[in-house]
Amino acid sequence: MYPHERSLVERLAGEPFAIVGVNSDKDREELKKTISAEKITWRSFWNGGSTAGPISTRWNVSSWPTIYVLDGEGRIRFKNVRGEQLDASIDQLLAELKAKAK
């Protein structure tokens, strides 16, 4: 998913949009290398090396990837959307936010 996430970051630069990643790789040093190699510029938190870590436990996540799309008020509006559905859900929320601002 890294290429798609990178494309979202590029396309939505300047918009009220952020990606937050959570990673459960066992080796944190290898993860750092992957972050560099994959040009991950968004926040990516380490979950302690397993899907039973503190972040996934708090958010009730048992497998990767699990995607939550939150609105401007922090509410989960979409879950596990990918590809075109992910783009459409983000675009919808941005349109709603812009409509509210008018």
Secondary structure as the mmCIF struct_conf table of DSSP 4:
data_model
#
loop_
_struct_conf.conf_type_id
_struct_conf.id
_struct_conf.beg_label_comp_id
_struct_conf.beg_label_asym_id
_struct_conf.beg_label_seq_id
_struct_conf.end_label_comp_id
_struct_conf.end_label_asym_id
_struct_conf.end_label_seq_id
HELX_RH_AL_P HELX_RH_AL_P1 TYR A 2 ARG A 11
TURN_TY1_P TURN_TY1_P1 LEU A 12 GLY A 14
BEND BEND1 GLU A 15 PRO A 16
STRN STRN1 VAL A 20 ASN A 23
BEND BEND2 LYS A 26 LYS A 26
HELX_RH_AL_P HELX_RH_AL_P2 ARG A 28 ALA A 37
TURN_TY1_P TURN_TY1_P2 GLU A 38 LYS A 39
BEND BEND3 TRP A 42 TRP A 42
STRN STRN2 ARG A 43 TRP A 46
TURN_TY1_P TURN_TY1_P3 GLY A 48 GLY A 49
BEND BEND4 SER A 50 SER A 50
TURN_TY1_P TURN_TY1_P4 THR A 51 ALA A 52
BEND BEND5 GLY A 53 GLY A 53
HELX_RH_AL_P HELX_RH_AL_P3 PRO A 54 ARG A 58
TURN_TY1_P TURN_TY1_P5 TRP A 59 ASN A 60
BEND BEND6 SER A 63 TRP A 64
STRN STRN3 TYR A 68 LEU A 70
TURN_TY1_P TURN_TY1_P6 GLY A 72 GLU A 73
BEND BEND7 GLY A 74 GLY A 74
STRN STRN4 ILE A 76 LYS A 79
BEND BEND8 ASN A 80 ASN A 80
HELX_RH_AL_P HELX_RH_AL_P4 GLY A 83 ALA A 101
#
